[in-house]
Amino acid sequence: MNNIYLKFSSVSFSYNSSVEQLFTDISFHLSNGWTGFVGANGTGKTTLLKLATGYLTPEKGNIEFPENSIYCMQRTDDPPNMMTEFFRARERCANILKEQLKIKDDWQNRWQTLSHGERKRVQLAAALWQEPELLAVDEPTNHLDSYARKLTAEALSEYKGIGLLVSHDRELLDRLCKACVFAKPPAVSVRPGGVTEAAAAIKQEQQAVQKQYVIQKKAVKKLRREAVRRGQEAEQADKKRSKKHIAPKDKDAKGKIDHAILTGKDGKAGKLYKQLQTRVDRMQVDFEKITIEKKRTLGIWLSGSVTKRDQIINLPAGTVAMGKEKKLIFPDLNIRPADRIAVTGPNGSGKSTLIKYMLEHLNIESDRITYVPQEIDVQEARQILKKAVSLSGEKLGHLMNIVSRLNSVPERLLSTAEPSPGETRKLLLALGMTRDPNIIIMDEPTNHMDLTSIECLESALCDCPCALVLVSHDAYFLSKLTSLNWDLILQDDGNTFKLEYR
């Protein structure tokens, strides 16, 4: 893998549903090692990975990439290519990957009952086993608990080809990446180092540009004032050389004016003014070339209401089946109107199963429930967008205001046919918030979301008055928002998980 590379040359791309180009005339060159692709939701990170692996074709320009390239998509709806062959393989490489990512042989026969975290590990293992020259991985740590994240990071760190990594996991980006591509349509910029180092460099550049902008603005303003003063002087000089105010027989006064015109003394003020005006015009052109990044207003208060019922859910102890052998047992379940609950446990412990079971037994009206599932398939995502677009002007405006304050660009979102997973989650949450919910239930709310969006979501949920149930592996996020913990613990038989209050 010594002489392989990925090269974008003057590439432009847009989707058929979009009014404007997503990327325009972008160029960059990447070689062996991991490169992070960073940017807000909907800025085209996934698009870049698909272009880099031949899943999409550019409208203009050229992309050179190795023939043996694999793209690991964000979604885990379907089994990955070559999964059966990987499970059947008995050579050393396959065995190492199975051990490294803790993959069990029976997983190949029960894809539908695997958690999304387990599916993600299979997806990555099957791709690494094929030893591609270019491996593009889209959000590899979504759905993974801390233990699985560590296993995944170690497996990816041993890959020696061209690695392309889309992730909002700062720790992973810093550990693996030698460079980062920042997507900000219609352009991209490449910076050396992990995301922390690269983002710091960009911030420093932006601060320098801001400083230059302020200095240049003051200079233009000062020069304009001087130009106005000199313009007034030139105007006075014009009046002095005018003969209109001189009596027809005053030949001496007329002679002095003629002498001034002949020697050029009368035009000095005018020439100085014109020279200065030219300098002002040039400086204005230079000033307008300085591009300052516009800052959008972020953060929003999410409305919700506290139900008058004593209990949102009141279930006696019971058992929920999780496939043929596995099961989840739980004690009496109670949720009060203002409870804020964290549901935690390792991958495959039944967290999503518990949430779906609870949804069937809530004591409130369905339109007062806002539920954002762990994964939303492509068809559902399109339907959610279609529902949003069909809203009346005022309601759509309110919806897009919520989306905008969660760090997405409404215009770009409305012009796409298929929203990104992060944008879909924001849309679904925003649609739910327009109904003034009594309870918000989110399964892995930080999955697919960029860092700024997570901070905005955290701030919004913090002050929301209704009940809150969050399933997440993000301990920091949960610590900010919840006060009760339902922890799913594996029992000694290896097939039973038990919910315990913490």
C-alpha positions as CSV (number, residue, x, y, z in Angstrom):
1,M,0.0,0.0,0.0
2,N,2.9,2.4,-0.6
3,N,1.9,4.2,-3.8
4,I,-1.8,4.6,-3.3
5,Y,-3.6,8.0,-3.0
6,L,-6.9,9.7,-3.2
7,K,-7.1,12.9,-5.3
8,F,-10.0,15.3,-5.8
9,S,-9.3,17.7,-8.8
10,S,-11.7,20.7,-9.2
11,V,-14.7,18.6,-8.2
12,S,-18.2,20.0,-8.2
13,F,-21.3,18.1,-7.0
14,S,-24.9,18.7,-6.3
15,Y,-28.0,16.4,-5.8
16,N,-30.8,16.6,-8.3
17,S,-33.2,17.9,-5.7
18,S,-30.9,20.7,-4.7
19,V,-31.2,24.2,-6.1
20,E,-27.5,25.0,-5.7
21,Q,-24.3,23.0,-5.8
22,L,-23.2,21.3,-2.5
23,F,-19.5,21.5,-3.4
24,T,-17.8,23.7,-6.0
25,D,-14.4,23.3,-7.5
26,I,-12.8,21.5,-4.5
27,S,-9.4,19.9,-4.7
28,F,-7.3,17.9,-2.2
29,H,-4.9,15.0,-2.1
30,L,-4.7,12.3,0.6
31,S,-2.3,9.3,1.1
32,N,-1.9,6.5,3.7
33,G,-3.2,7.1,7.2
34,W,-6.4,8.3,8.7
35,T,-8.0,11.6,7.7
36,G,-11.0,12.9,9.6
37,F,-14.0,14.5,7.8
38,V,-15.5,17.1,10.1
39,G,-18.5,19.5,9.8
40,A,-22.0,20.2,11.0
41,N,-24.9,17.9,10.2
42,G,-25.9,18.2,6.5
43,T,-22.6,19.7,5.3
44,G,-21.8,16.8,3.0
45,K,-19.3,14.7,4.9
46,T,-21.1,11.5,3.9
47,T,-21.3,12.8,0.3
48,L,-17.5,13.2,0.3
49,L,-17.0,9.6,1.4
50,K,-19.3,8.3,-1.3
51,L,-17.6,10.4,-3.9
52,A,-14.2,9.1,-2.7
53,T,-15.3,5.5,-3.0
54,G,-17.2,5.7,-6.3
55,Y,-20.7,5.5,-4.9
56,L,-21.4,8.9,-6.4
57,T,-20.0,10.6,-9.5
58,P,-19.0,14.3,-9.6
59,E,-20.7,16.7,-12.0
60,K,-17.4,18.3,-12.8
61,G,-13.8,17.5,-12.1
62,N,-12.0,14.3,-11.5
63,I,-11.5,11.9,-8.6
64,E,-8.7,9.3,-8.5
65,F,-9.1,6.5,-5.9
66,P,-7.9,2.9,-5.5
67,E,-10.0,0.3,-7.2
68,N,-10.1,-1.7,-4.0
69,S,-12.2,0.8,-1.9
70,I,-14.9,0.1,0.7
71,Y,-17.4,2.4,2.2
72,C,-18.9,1.6,5.6
73,M,-22.2,3.5,5.8
74,Q,-23.7,5.2,8.9
75,R,-26.8,3.0,8.9
76,T,-26.9,-0.6,10.0
77,D,-30.3,-1.6,8.6
78,D,-28.9,-4.3,6.3
79,P,-26.0,-6.8,6.7
80,P,-22.8,-5.6,5.1
81,N,-21.3,-7.0,1.9
82,M,-19.2,-10.1,2.4
83,M,-20.6,-10.7,5.9
84,T,-21.3,-14.5,5.3
85,E,-17.9,-15.0,3.8
86,F,-16.3,-13.2,6.8
87,F,-18.1,-15.5,9.3
88,R,-17.1,-18.6,7.3
89,A,-13.5,-17.5,7.0
90,R,-11.1,-19.4,9.3
91,E,-7.8,-17.8,8.4
92,R,-5.8,-15.9,11.0
93,C,-6.9,-12.4,9.9
94,A,-10.6,-13.2,10.3
95,N,-10.1,-14.9,13.7
96,I,-8.1,-12.0,15.0
97,L,-10.8,-9.5,14.0
98,K,-13.6,-11.7,15.6
99,E,-11.6,-11.8,18.8
100,Q,-10.5,-8.2,18.7
101,L,-14.1,-6.9,18.2
102,K,-15.7,-9.6,20.4
103,I,-17.9,-11.0,17.6
104,K,-19.7,-14.3,18.2
105,D,-20.2,-16.8,15.4
106,D,-24.0,-17.0,16.0
107,W,-24.4,-13.3,15.1
108,Q,-24.5,-14.2,11.4
109,N,-27.8,-16.0,11.8
110,R,-29.6,-13.3,13.9
111,W,-28.8,-10.0,12.3
112,Q,-32.3,-8.6,13.0
113,T,-32.0,-9.3,16.8
114,L,-28.5,-7.8,17.1
115,S,-28.2,-4.3,18.7
116,H,-27.1,-1.5,16.3
117,G,-23.8,-1.5,18.3
118,E,-23.2,-5.2,17.6
119,R,-24.2,-4.7,13.9
120,K,-21.6,-1.8,13.7
121,R,-18.8,-4.1,14.9
122,V,-19.7,-6.8,12.3
123,Q,-19.8,-4.1,9.6
124,L,-16.3,-2.9,10.5
125,A,-14.8,-6.3,10.9
126,A,-16.1,-7.5,7.5
127,A,-14.6,-4.4,5.8
128,L,-11.2,-4.7,7.6
129,W,-11.1,-8.4,6.7
130,Q,-11.1,-7.6,3.0
131,E,-8.0,-5.4,3.4
132,P,-9.1,-2.6,1.2
133,E,-6.6,0.0,-0.1
134,L,-9.1,2.7,0.8
135,L,-11.5,2.4,3.7
136,A,-14.2,5.0,4.3
137,V,-15.9,4.7,7.7
138,D,-19.0,6.7,8.5
139,E,-19.7,7.2,12.3
140,P,-18.1,4.0,13.5
141,T,-18.7,4.7,17.2
142,N,-22.4,5.4,16.9
143,H,-24.4,3.0,19.2
144,L,-21.3,1.7,20.9
145,D,-20.7,1.5,24.6
146,S,-17.4,2.6,26.1
147,Y,-15.9,-0.9,26.0
148,A,-16.9,-1.4,22.3
149,R,-15.6,2.1,21.4
150,K,-12.2,1.1,22.8
151,L,-12.2,-2.2,20.8
152,T,-13.1,-0.3,17.6
153,A,-10.5,2.4,18.1
154,E,-7.8,-0.3,18.5
155,A,-9.0,-2.2,15.4
156,L,-9.0,0.9,13.2
157,S,-5.6,2.1,14.5
158,E,-4.0,-1.1,12.9
159,Y,-5.4,-0.3,9.4
160,K,-2.5,0.8,7.1
161,G,-4.3,2.0,3.9
162,I,-6.0,5.3,3.2
163,G,-8.5,5.8,6.0
164,L,-11.4,8.3,5.7
165,L,-13.3,8.8,9.0
166,V,-16.5,10.7,9.5
167,S,-17.1,11.0,13.3
168,H,-18.2,13.4,16.0
169,D,-16.1,11.5,18.5
170,R,-13.2,14.0,19.3
171,E,-11.2,11.4,21.1
172,L,-11.3,9.0,18.2
173,L,-10.4,11.7,15.6
174,D,-7.5,12.9,17.7
175,R,-6.2,9.4,18.3
176,L,-6.3,8.2,14.6
177,C,-6.1,11.2,12.3
178,K,-3.0,12.8,10.8
179,A,-5.2,15.4,9.1
180,C,-8.8,16.7,8.9
181,V,-11.0,17.8,6.0
182,F,-13.4,20.5,7.2
183,A,-16.6,20.5,5.1
184,K,-18.3,23.9,4.8
185,P,-20.2,24.0,1.5
186,P,-19.5,25.0,-1.2
187,A,-15.8,24.6,-0.1
188,V,-13.6,22.3,2.0
189,S,-10.3,23.0,3.8
190,V,-7.6,20.6,4.8
191,R,-5.6,21.0,8.1
192,P,-2.9,18.8,9.6
193,G,-3.4,17.0,12.9
194,G,-6.3,15.6,14.8
195,V,-9.6,17.5,15.2
196,T,-8.5,19.4,18.3
197,E,-5.2,20.7,16.7
198,A,-6.9,21.4,13.4
199,A,-9.9,23.2,14.9
200,A,-7.5,25.4,17.0
201,A,-5.6,26.3,13.8
202,I,-8.8,27.3,12.1
203,K,-9.9,29.4,15.1
204,Q,-6.6,31.2,15.1
205,E,-6.9,32.0,11.4
206,Q,-10.5,33.3,11.9
207,Q,-9.3,35.5,14.8
208,A,-6.5,36.9,12.6
209,V,-9.0,37.6,9.8
210,Q,-11.4,39.3,12.3
211,K,-8.5,41.5,13.5
212,Q,-7.5,42.4,9.9
213,Y,-11.2,43.2,9.2
214,V,-11.4,45.6,12.1
215,I,-8.1,47.3,11.2
216,Q,-9.0,47.6,7.5
217,K,-12.5,48.9,8.4
218,K,-10.9,51.7,10.6
219,A,-8.4,52.5,7.9
220,V,-11.1,52.9,5.2
221,K,-13.2,55.0,7.5
222,K,-10.2,57.3,8.3
223,L,-9.3,57.7,4.6
224,R,-12.9,58.4,3.7
225,R,-13.0,61.3,6.2
226,E,-9.8,62.7,4.7
227,A,-11.2,62.3,1.2
228,V,-14.3,64.3,2.3
229,R,-12.1,67.1,3.7
230,R,-10.0,67.2,0.5
231,G,-13.2,67.2,-1.6
232,Q,-14.4,70.2,0.3
233,E,-11.1,71.9,-0.4
234,A,-11.3,71.1,-4.1
235,E,-14.8,72.5,-4.2
236,Q,-13.6,75.8,-2.6
237,A,-10.8,76.0,-5.1
238,D,-13.4,75.5,-7.9
239,K,-15.4,78.4,-6.6
240,K,-12.3,80.6,-6.4
241,R,-11.4,80.1,-10.0
242,S,-14.9,80.7,-11.2
243,K,-15.4,84.2,-12.9
244,K,-19.1,84.2,-12.4
245,H,-18.9,86.4,-9.2
246,I,-16.4,88.9,-10.8
247,A,-17.6,92.1,-12.3
248,P,-17.2,92.2,-16.1
249,K,-14.7,95.1,-16.0
250,D,-12.5,93.7,-13.1
251,K,-9.6,92.6,-15.4
252,D,-7.1,92.3,-12.4
253,A,-9.2,89.6,-10.7
254,K,-9.7,87.7,-13.9
255,G,-6.0,87.9,-14.7
256,K,-5.2,86.3,-11.3
257,I,-7.5,83.4,-12.0
258,D,-6.0,82.9,-15.5
259,H,-2.5,82.9,-14.0
260,A,-3.5,80.3,-11.5
261,I,-5.0,78.1,-14.2
262,L,-1.9,78.5,-16.4
263,T,0.5,77.6,-13.5
264,G,-1.6,74.7,-12.3
265,K,-1.9,76.0,-8.8
266,D,-5.7,76.1,-8.9
267,G,-5.9,72.3,-9.6
268,K,-3.7,71.0,-6.8
269,A,-6.6,70.4,-4.4
270,G,-8.6,68.7,-7.1
271,K,-5.7,66.4,-8.0
272,L,-5.1,65.5,-4.4
273,Y,-8.7,64.7,-4.0
274,K,-8.8,62.4,-7.0
275,Q,-5.7,60.6,-5.9
276,L,-7.1,60.0,-2.5
277,Q,-10.4,58.9,-3.9
278,T,-8.6,56.3,-6.0
279,R,-6.8,55.0,-2.8
280,V,-10.2,54.8,-1.0
281,D,-11.7,52.8,-3.9
282,R,-8.7,50.4,-3.9
283,M,-8.8,49.9,-0.1
284,Q,-12.6,49.3,-0.3
285,V,-12.1,46.5,-2.8
286,D,-9.4,44.9,-0.6
287,F,-11.7,45.3,2.4
288,E,-14.6,43.6,0.7
289,K,-12.4,40.6,-0.1
290,I,-12.0,39.9,3.6
291,T,-14.6,37.1,4.4
292,I,-15.9,37.0,8.0
293,E,-17.7,33.9,9.0
294,K,-21.3,34.7,9.9
295,K,-22.4,33.4,13.2
296,R,-25.9,32.0,13.5
297,T,-28.0,32.2,16.6
298,L,-28.0,28.9,18.3
299,G,-29.8,27.4,21.3
300,I,-33.5,27.3,21.9
301,W,-36.0,26.7,24.7
302,L,-38.1,23.6,24.0
303,S,-41.6,23.9,25.2
304,G,-43.3,21.0,26.9
305,S,-46.0,20.6,29.6
306,V,-46.3,18.6,32.8
307,T,-49.3,16.2,32.7
308,K,-51.9,16.4,35.4
309,R,-51.8,12.6,35.8
310,D,-50.0,11.2,38.8
311,Q,-48.2,8.6,36.7
312,I,-47.1,8.6,33.1
313,I,-46.4,4.9,33.3
314,N,-47.2,2.4,36.1
315,L,-46.3,-1.2,35.2
316,P,-46.0,-4.3,37.4
317,A,-42.8,-6.3,37.4
318,G,-42.4,-8.4,34.3
319,T,-40.2,-10.0,31.5
320,V,-39.6,-9.0,27.9
321,A,-38.2,-11.5,25.4
322,M,-35.1,-10.5,23.4
323,G,-34.8,-13.2,20.7
324,K,-34.9,-17.0,21.3
325,E,-32.8,-17.2,24.5
326,K,-32.1,-13.7,25.8
327,K,-34.6,-11.8,28.0
328,L,-35.0,-8.7,30.1
329,I,-36.6,-8.7,33.5
330,F,-37.7,-5.6,35.3
331,P,-39.2,-4.5,38.6
332,D,-42.3,-2.3,39.0
333,L,-41.9,0.6,36.5
334,N,-43.1,4.1,37.4
335,I,-42.5,7.4,35.7
336,R,-43.9,10.5,37.3
337,P,-44.7,13.7,35.4
338,A,-41.4,15.5,36.0
339,D,-39.0,12.5,36.2
340,R,-35.7,12.7,34.2
341,I,-34.5,9.1,33.6
342,A,-31.3,7.7,32.1
343,V,-31.5,4.2,30.7
344,T,-28.0,2.6,30.6
345,G,-26.4,-0.7,29.9
346,P,-23.9,-2.4,27.5
347,N,-24.7,-3.1,23.8
348,G,-27.3,-5.8,23.4
349,S,-28.7,-5.4,26.9
350,G,-32.2,-4.6,25.7
351,K,-32.4,-0.8,26.2
352,S,-34.2,-0.2,22.9
353,T,-36.4,-3.2,23.6
354,L,-37.4,-1.8,27.0
355,I,-38.3,1.6,25.4
356,K,-40.5,0.1,22.7
357,Y,-42.3,-2.0,25.4
358,M,-42.8,1.2,27.5
359,L,-44.2,3.1,24.6
360,E,-47.1,0.6,24.3
361,H,-48.1,1.2,28.0
362,L,-47.9,5.0,28.5
363,N,-50.9,6.6,30.2
364,I,-51.0,9.7,28.0
365,E,-52.3,10.6,24.6
366,S,-50.0,9.6,21.6
367,D,-49.8,13.2,20.4
368,R,-48.3,14.2,23.8
369,I,-45.4,11.8,23.3
370,T,-42.2,12.8,21.5
371,Y,-40.2,9.8,20.6
372,V,-36.9,9.8,18.6
373,P,-35.7,6.2,18.0
374,Q,-32.1,5.0,17.8
375,E,-32.2,4.5,14.0
376,I,-34.5,5.9,11.3
377,D,-34.4,4.2,8.0
378,V,-34.1,6.0,4.6
379,Q,-37.8,5.7,3.8
380,E,-38.9,7.0,7.2
381,A,-36.4,9.9,6.9
382,R,-38.0,10.9,3.6
383,Q,-41.5,10.7,5.0
384,I,-40.5,12.9,8.0
385,L,-39.0,15.5,5.7
386,K,-42.2,15.4,3.5
387,K,-44.4,15.9,6.5
388,A,-42.3,18.9,7.6
389,V,-42.4,20.5,4.1
390,S,-46.2,20.1,3.9
391,L,-46.7,22.3,7.0
392,S,-48.3,25.8,6.5
393,G,-45.9,28.8,6.3
394,E,-46.1,29.8,10.0
395,K,-45.8,26.3,11.3
396,L,-42.9,25.4,8.9
397,G,-41.2,28.6,10.0
398,H,-41.5,27.7,13.7
399,L,-40.2,24.1,12.9
400,M,-37.2,25.4,10.9
401,N,-36.4,27.9,13.6
402,I,-35.9,25.0,16.0
403,V,-33.8,23.1,13.4
404,S,-31.7,26.2,12.8
405,R,-31.0,26.7,16.5
406,L,-29.9,23.0,16.7
407,N,-27.1,23.9,14.2
408,S,-28.6,22.9,10.8
409,V,-29.2,25.2,7.8
410,P,-33.0,25.1,7.0
411,E,-32.5,26.1,3.3
412,R,-30.1,23.3,2.7
413,L,-32.3,20.8,4.6
414,L,-35.5,21.8,2.7
415,S,-33.7,21.4,-0.7
416,T,-32.6,17.9,-0.1
417,A,-34.5,14.7,-1.0
418,E,-32.9,12.7,1.8
419,P,-31.9,14.4,5.1
420,S,-28.8,13.1,6.9
421,P,-29.4,10.9,10.0
422,G,-28.5,13.9,12.3
423,E,-30.9,16.2,10.5
424,T,-33.6,13.6,10.5
425,R,-33.4,13.4,14.3
426,K,-33.5,17.2,14.7
427,L,-36.6,17.3,12.4
428,L,-38.4,14.5,14.3
429,L,-37.6,16.2,17.7
430,A,-38.8,19.6,16.3
431,L,-42.0,18.1,15.0
432,G,-42.6,16.6,18.4
433,M,-42.0,19.8,20.2
434,T,-44.6,21.6,18.2
435,R,-47.2,19.4,20.0
436,D,-46.2,20.6,23.5
437,P,-45.3,17.0,24.8
438,N,-45.8,15.5,28.3
439,I,-42.8,13.2,27.8
440,I,-39.7,13.2,25.5
441,I,-38.1,9.8,24.9
442,M,-34.8,9.7,22.9
443,D,-32.9,6.6,22.1
444,E,-29.2,7.5,21.7
445,P,-29.9,11.2,21.2
446,T,-26.3,12.2,20.5
447,N,-25.8,9.6,17.7
448,H,-25.2,11.2,14.2
449,M,-25.1,14.7,15.8
450,D,-22.2,17.1,15.5
451,L,-20.6,18.5,18.7
452,T,-22.3,22.0,18.5
453,S,-25.7,20.3,17.9
454,I,-25.2,18.1,21.0
455,E,-24.4,21.2,23.1
456,C,-27.5,22.9,21.7
457,L,-29.7,19.9,22.4
458,E,-28.3,19.5,25.9
459,S,-29.1,23.1,26.7
460,A,-32.6,22.9,25.2
461,L,-33.5,19.6,27.1
462,C,-32.1,21.0,30.3
463,D,-34.9,23.5,30.8
464,C,-37.7,21.6,29.2
465,P,-40.4,21.0,31.9
466,C,-41.9,17.7,30.8
467,A,-40.7,14.1,31.7
468,L,-37.5,12.9,30.0
469,V,-36.2,9.4,29.2
470,L,-32.8,9.2,27.6
471,V,-31.0,6.0,26.4
472,S,-27.3,6.9,25.9
473,H,-23.7,5.8,26.3
474,D,-22.7,9.4,26.7
475,A,-22.2,9.7,30.5
476,Y,-21.4,13.4,30.4
477,F,-24.7,14.2,28.4
478,L,-26.7,12.1,30.9
479,S,-25.1,13.7,33.9
480,K,-26.3,17.1,32.8
481,L,-29.9,16.1,32.1
482,T,-31.0,13.2,34.3
483,S,-31.4,12.5,38.0
484,L,-32.6,8.8,38.0
485,N,-30.8,5.8,36.5
486,W,-32.3,2.6,35.2
487,D,-29.3,0.3,34.6
488,L,-29.5,-3.0,32.7
489,I,-27.2,-5.6,34.3
490,L,-26.2,-8.9,32.8
491,Q,-26.9,-11.8,35.1
492,D,-24.8,-14.9,35.8
493,D,-26.6,-17.1,33.2
494,G,-25.2,-14.9,30.4
495,N,-28.7,-14.6,28.7
496,T,-30.6,-12.5,31.2
497,F,-30.5,-8.8,31.8
498,K,-32.1,-7.2,34.9
499,L,-33.1,-3.6,35.3
500,E,-31.8,-2.1,38.5
501,Y,-32.5,1.3,39.9
502,R,-29.3,3.3,40.7
